[in-house]
Amino acid sequence: MAEYLLYAVLNIGFITAISPLLLGAIKKVKALSQGRVGPPLLQGYYNLAKLLKKEIIYSQNTSFIMRLAPYLNIGFLLAAAAMVPVVFLPSAEGAPGNVILFLYLLVSAKFFMALAGLDAGSTFGGMGSSREMSLSAIIEPVTITSAAALAFVLKTTDIPEMFAAVLGASLAQYPTLILIGMSLFIVLIVETARIPVDNPETHLELTMIHEAMLLEQTGPKLALMELSYGVKQTVLMAILINIIFPWGLAAEATLPAIAVSMLSFGLKALALAAVIGVFESLMAKIRLFRLPSFFMLALFFSFVTIVFELLA
Amino acid sequence: MNELIIGDDFIKILLVLVLGSAALIITQRSLVSLFSIYAAQSAILAAVALALFTREGTASLLFMAVLTVASKVIIIPFFLRRLLAVMPIKRDLEFHYLTPIGSIILSTGLFFVVYQAFSALSPALEVSRLFILGAVIGVSLALMGMMVIMSRRKVITKIIGYLSMENGVLLFSMFIAEMPFIIEVLIIIDLLMIIVLSAVLAFGIDSSVEAFHKRLNQLGLDFED
């Protein structure tokens, strides 16, 4: 129990702490690849500090949903963060990590964010929520199929057990993980509302999905929403990283092992952030109605993984 | 024994990559990317042939790998890129019957049907599971290539469909049919001819004789009048 408590505190703390850095890294890589200098790497932290000092203003039309949503959102995502080991692998008993529960937590966070977007009754918020929910309806089966393929290949629905399975094996033993990796990358791009699905840097009516839902949030509440976005991204990145490149993840809770684990995760996450930044710079935003073909690629890879496993 | 297992895993990884490239060929719209993906797919096939050669020791597999690299990784993509340089279009945005989403869904179905068919056949074929896997992916790749030919409107993309289909046949022959090497050489020559002919057709179909000659000169295919 004590070990699990240590794990939960360290894991959630580390994921929360590194999230703004990864957001900053993606922005920096994007800026550099486009020939701009870009904001400093630590800009994410400065933004959060600035927002936390500001006052909160609500529209008169809002209800308790608006006030509650940021807490619920970050709460669900931190609970999800506890299920994805990045500091060390907790022992099997007593550590929750079911992938289905994990997906439900992510969806619950999204649900409350969409509800808050609708709550103020502004046109932008409603539009953002409507777009988010339409996309979710299409991407959800793809996410579930990817998780199912992952569970099928690694013979478990428990996320720490999945990590333990790949940690003890090489990629050669699970060749289909390459295909799952591609699916997970697409899911990561879609779930974190990045190009080609959404453009996280603009506030234009044509492109806004995620930002539109946050327009009515102010001050520390907005900081919480921004932080929860970062946490969600880090958690999804952590799954992709620890499934495909598990090296460095500690199997037991000793101080040097945890330090190595944190360092290696930090480096791998920065590398993935660079890949996402370059990927975003290379792509143009896809038209909303053409997005399903992007998702279908992930569905195809997941499905093919299952058939491949049946044959191999 | 251990070495053999590593070899199998390596082939499986390559087969996974072949499937990934097939999916990208179906969905990709930019012609430059299509040619690069085709070249990459052919390179992966050459690697499969090499891996099988180290395992089986059949010399024709080695020749096949060399021939594939020379023709499909270097010559054909080079020719296609030169073609693209003088062509007015850079992207293929027109589709018949099926959009990329429809094609991807259909190819998922195709893959499943081929898998079902081969699972039923596998006791009769008496080969190892790896070979059945290679055969299933080979036939699926051929069918996906056929789908590209059916669903794209532009001749240049249809060529990629043909080429990808031939890659599927090659994969199938490597794992199950053991096609004689001479047939493979003849197929490659056919492919080159198809490419030259379809390039000429793709160019000449909408131009007068004089304009056609001028265009061929741009391609470097000079004619004596």
Boltz contact constraints between the chains, C-beta under 6 A:
constraints:
  - contact:
      token1: [A, 172]
      token2: [B, 9]
      max_distance: 6.0
  - contact:
      token1: [A, 175]
      token2: [B, 12]
      max_distance: 6.0
  - contact:
      token1: [A, 175]
      token2: [B, 13]
      max_distance: 6.0
  - contact:
      token1: [A, 175]
      token2: [B, 16]
      max_distance: 6.0
  - contact:
      token1: [A, 178]
      token2: [B, 16]
      max_distance: 6.0
  - contact:
      token1: [A, 179]
      token2: [B, 16]
      max_distance: 6.0
  - contact:
      token1: [A, 292]
      token2: [B, 101]
      max_distance: 6.0
  - contact:
      token1: [A, 293]
      token2: [B, 27]
      max_distance: 6.0
  - contact:
      token1: [A, 293]
      token2: [B, 100]
      max_distance: 6.0
  - contact:
      token1: [A, 293]
      token2: [B, 101]
      max_distance: 6.0
  - contact:
      token1: [A, 296]
      token2: [B, 101]
      max_distance: 6.0
  - contact:
      token1: [A, 296]
      token2: [B, 104]
      max_distance: 6.0
  - contact:
      token1: [A, 297]
      token2: [B, 23]
      max_distance: 6.0
  - contact:
      token1: [A, 297]
      token2: [B, 27]
      max_distance: 6.0
  - contact:
      token1: [A, 300]
      token2: [B, 23]
      max_distance: 6.0
  - contact:
      token1: [A, 300]
      token2: [B, 104]
      max_distance: 6.0
  - contact:
      token1: [A, 300]
      token2: [B, 108]
      max_distance: 6.0
  - contact:
      token1: [A, 303]
      token2: [B, 108]
      max_distance: 6.0
  - contact:
      token1: [A, 304]
      token2: [B, 19]
      max_distance: 6.0
  - contact:
      token1: [A, 307]
      token2: [B, 115]
      max_distance: 6.0
  - contact:
      token1: [A, 311]
      token2: [B, 133]
      max_distance: 6.0
  - contact:
      token1: [A, 312]
      token2: [B, 12]
      max_distance: 6.0
  - contact:
      token1: [A, 312]
      token2: [B, 133]
      max_distance: 6.0
